[in-house]
């Protein structure tokens, strides 16, 4: 089960992370692994570190493609309603089996991120899926041009930054990126979800995928763990 909490990583998580790294690294001839809580993030970061020019070019290409689709007729409330409707959806014992992973693995974006990060589409079927969940919600509501789509949390955040839609204020419907150790660099990001509201007490309410015991859940998070927010330009 993929957990995004400041706790010890289970043996099953370690095995899954190692398997994911092996699949992608072997495809590139790379023997690399990182300690990120997000398996997709860890593998992609290791790959991008060894292939920076390719990773940057692919990321810029993806961002440019989405910049051509700027306006959407979708509100933050509609996106949050779709996200909330998924609460309780759970991964299987192998860390896969969700419609979010299945959709992403078959998507156009998976082909682009495989080209960027290495591996193959099948690797996404059991990979950490918090960013895939956010992407799926965007796709299902028609908000994807503003919500973005990626399996790698750091690249997802960088897409917002590249489009001048990054900041530090919690807003309903914003895409929130976390680092459990309180780091504030985009490279520290380990997890992602949607902001429901700022609780005005140092915490935010969120809806996140691949949290707790590998489920979609509503959570309350301290702002100290937030790296920043991506701001989709929703309809009024």
C-alpha positions as CSV (number, residue, x, y, z in Angstrom):
1,X,0.0,0.0,0.0
2,X,1.3,3.4,-0.9
3,X,1.4,5.7,2.0
4,X,2.2,9.4,2.0
5,X,2.8,10.0,5.6
6,X,5.8,10.8,7.8
7,X,6.1,7.2,9.0
8,X,8.3,4.2,8.3
9,X,7.9,2.8,4.8
10,X,6.5,-0.7,4.8
11,X,8.3,-3.7,3.3
12,X,5.7,-3.9,0.6
13,X,6.4,-0.3,-0.4
14,X,10.1,-0.9,-0.5
15,X,9.6,-3.9,-2.8
16,X,7.2,-2.0,-5.0
17,X,9.6,1.0,-5.3
18,X,12.5,-1.3,-6.1
19,X,10.5,-3.1,-8.7
20,X,9.4,0.1,-10.3
21,X,12.9,1.4,-10.4
22,X,14.2,-1.8,-11.9
23,X,11.7,-1.7,-14.7
24,X,12.4,1.9,-15.7
25,X,16.1,1.9,-14.9
26,X,16.7,-1.3,-16.9
27,X,15.0,0.2,-19.9
28,X,17.6,3.0,-19.8
29,X,20.6,1.1,-18.6
30,X,20.5,3.1,-15.4
31,X,21.0,1.7,-11.9
32,X,19.4,4.5,-9.8
33,X,16.9,4.9,-7.0
34,X,15.7,7.7,-4.7
35,X,14.0,7.8,-1.3
36,X,10.9,9.7,-2.3
37,X,7.5,8.5,-0.9
38,X,6.0,8.8,-4.4
39,X,7.4,5.9,-6.4
40,X,6.7,7.5,-9.8
41,X,8.4,10.6,-8.5
42,X,11.5,8.8,-7.2
43,X,12.0,6.8,-10.4
44,X,11.5,9.8,-12.6
45,X,13.8,12.0,-10.6
46,X,16.6,9.5,-10.8
47,X,16.0,9.2,-14.5
48,X,15.8,12.9,-15.1
49,X,19.0,13.5,-13.1
50,X,20.9,11.3,-15.6
51,X,19.0,12.6,-18.7
52,X,18.4,16.3,-17.9
53,X,18.3,17.6,-21.5
54,X,15.7,15.0,-22.6
55,X,13.6,15.5,-19.5
56,X,13.5,19.3,-19.8
57,X,12.7,19.2,-23.5
58,X,9.9,16.7,-23.0
59,X,8.5,18.7,-20.1
60,X,8.6,21.9,-22.2
61,X,6.9,20.2,-25.1
62,X,4.1,19.0,-22.9
63,X,3.6,22.4,-21.3
64,X,3.5,24.1,-24.6
65,X,0.9,21.7,-25.9
66,X,-1.4,22.4,-23.0
67,X,-0.9,26.2,-23.2
68,X,-2.8,26.1,-26.4
69,X,-5.9,25.0,-24.5
70,X,-6.3,27.8,-22.0
71,X,-10.0,28.4,-21.4
72,X,-12.4,25.9,-19.8
73,X,-16.0,26.1,-18.8
74,X,-15.5,24.2,-15.5
75,X,-15.7,25.6,-12.0
76,X,-13.7,24.7,-8.9
77,X,-16.8,23.3,-7.3
78,X,-17.4,20.9,-10.2
79,X,-13.8,19.6,-10.0
80,X,-14.1,19.2,-6.2
81,X,-17.4,17.4,-6.5
82,X,-15.8,14.9,-9.0
83,X,-12.9,14.4,-6.7
84,X,-15.1,13.9,-3.6
85,X,-17.2,11.3,-5.5
86,X,-14.1,9.1,-5.7
87,X,-13.5,9.0,-1.9
88,X,-13.1,5.4,-0.8
89,X,-11.7,4.2,-4.1
90,X,-8.8,1.9,-3.1
91,X,-5.8,0.2,-4.8
92,X,-5.4,-3.5,-4.7
93,X,-2.8,-5.5,-2.7
94,X,-0.2,-4.8,-5.4
95,X,-0.7,-1.1,-5.3
96,X,-2.6,-1.0,-8.6
97,X,-6.0,-1.8,-10.0
98,X,-7.4,1.8,-9.8
99,X,-9.2,3.4,-12.8
100,X,-6.9,6.3,-12.4
101,X,-3.8,4.2,-13.1
102,X,-5.5,2.3,-15.9
103,X,-6.7,5.5,-17.6
104,X,-3.3,7.1,-17.3
105,X,-1.4,4.1,-18.7
106,X,-3.6,4.2,-21.8
107,X,-3.5,8.0,-22.2
108,X,-1.6,10.1,-24.7
109,X,0.3,11.6,-21.8
110,X,1.6,8.3,-20.7
111,X,3.4,8.0,-24.0
112,X,4.9,11.4,-23.5
113,X,6.0,10.7,-19.9
114,X,7.5,7.3,-20.9
115,X,9.5,9.2,-23.6
116,X,10.6,11.6,-20.9
117,X,11.2,9.3,-17.9
118,X,11.8,5.9,-19.5
119,X,10.1,2.6,-18.8
120,X,6.8,1.6,-20.4
121,X,3.1,2.2,-20.0
122,X,2.6,-1.0,-18.0
123,X,4.8,0.4,-15.2
124,X,2.1,3.0,-14.4
125,X,-0.5,0.3,-13.6
126,X,1.1,-0.3,-10.1
127,X,2.9,3.0,-9.6
128,X,2.1,5.7,-7.0
129,X,-1.1,7.4,-8.3
130,X,-1.7,10.6,-6.5
131,X,-0.8,12.7,-9.5
132,X,-2.7,10.3,-11.8
133,X,-5.8,10.9,-9.6
134,X,-5.5,14.6,-10.0
135,X,-5.0,14.2,-13.7
136,X,-8.0,11.9,-14.0
137,X,-10.3,14.3,-12.2
138,X,-9.2,17.0,-14.6
139,X,-9.9,14.8,-17.6
140,X,-13.3,13.7,-16.4
141,X,-14.5,17.2,-15.7
142,X,-13.0,18.8,-18.8
143,X,-10.6,20.8,-16.7
144,X,-7.5,18.9,-17.8
145,X,-6.0,21.9,-19.8
146,X,-5.9,23.8,-16.6
147,X,-5.3,21.0,-14.0
148,X,-2.6,19.4,-16.1
149,X,-1.7,15.7,-16.4
150,X,1.3,13.8,-15.2
151,X,2.3,10.8,-13.1
152,X,5.4,12.6,-11.7
153,X,4.5,15.1,-9.0
154,X,7.6,17.3,-9.5
155,X,6.9,17.7,-13.3
156,X,3.2,18.4,-12.6
157,X,4.2,21.2,-10.3
158,X,6.8,22.6,-12.7
159,X,4.1,22.7,-15.4
160,X,2.1,25.1,-13.2
161,X,5.2,27.2,-12.6
162,X,6.1,27.3,-16.3
163,X,2.6,28.6,-17.0
164,X,2.8,31.3,-14.3
165,X,0.2,29.6,-12.2
166,X,2.1,28.8,-9.0
167,X,1.9,30.4,-5.6
168,X,1.6,29.9,-1.8
169,X,-2.0,30.8,-1.1
170,X,-4.5,28.0,-0.5
171,X,-7.6,28.4,-2.7
172,X,-10.5,26.0,-3.3
173,X,-9.8,23.8,-6.3
174,X,-6.1,24.6,-6.3
175,X,-3.7,21.6,-6.8
176,X,-1.6,21.4,-3.7
177,X,1.9,19.8,-3.6
178,X,3.4,18.4,-0.4
179,X,6.9,17.6,1.0
180,X,6.6,15.7,4.3
181,X,9.9,17.1,5.6
182,X,8.7,20.7,5.1
183,X,11.0,21.4,2.1
184,X,10.0,24.3,-0.2
185,X,11.8,23.4,-3.4
186,X,9.8,21.9,-6.3
187,X,12.3,19.0,-6.3
188,X,11.2,18.2,-2.7
189,X,7.6,17.4,-3.7
190,X,6.3,13.9,-2.8
191,X,2.5,14.1,-3.0
192,X,-0.3,16.0,-4.5
193,X,-4.1,16.6,-4.1
194,X,-6.8,19.2,-4.3
195,X,-7.5,22.0,-1.8
196,X,-11.0,22.1,-0.5
197,X,-10.5,25.0,1.8
198,X,-8.1,27.0,4.0
199,X,-9.2,26.2,7.6
200,X,-7.6,29.5,8.8
201,X,-5.8,27.7,11.6
202,X,-2.6,26.6,9.9
203,X,-4.2,23.7,8.1
204,X,-6.0,23.0,4.9
205,X,-8.8,20.5,4.0
206,X,-7.9,18.4,0.9
207,X,-9.0,15.5,-1.3
208,X,-6.2,13.2,-2.2
209,X,-5.6,10.0,-4.1
210,X,-3.1,7.3,-2.9
211,X,-3.2,8.4,0.7
212,X,-3.8,6.6,4.0
213,X,-3.9,3.0,3.0
214,X,-3.9,3.5,-0.7
215,X,-7.2,5.2,-1.0
216,X,-8.9,8.4,-2.1
217,X,-9.6,10.3,1.1
218,X,-10.5,13.7,2.5
219,X,-7.7,14.9,4.7
220,X,-6.6,17.8,6.9
221,X,-3.0,18.8,6.4
222,X,-0.7,21.3,8.1
223,X,0.4,24.1,5.8
224,X,4.0,23.4,7.0
225,X,4.0,20.4,4.7
226,X,2.9,22.4,1.6
227,X,5.5,23.3,-1.0
228,X,3.1,25.4,-3.0
229,X,-0.1,25.5,-5.1
230,X,-1.0,25.2,-8.7
231,X,-3.9,27.4,-9.8
232,X,-6.2,26.2,-12.6
233,X,-8.0,29.0,-14.2
234,X,-11.5,27.9,-13.6
235,X,-14.7,29.3,-15.0
236,X,-16.4,31.9,-12.7
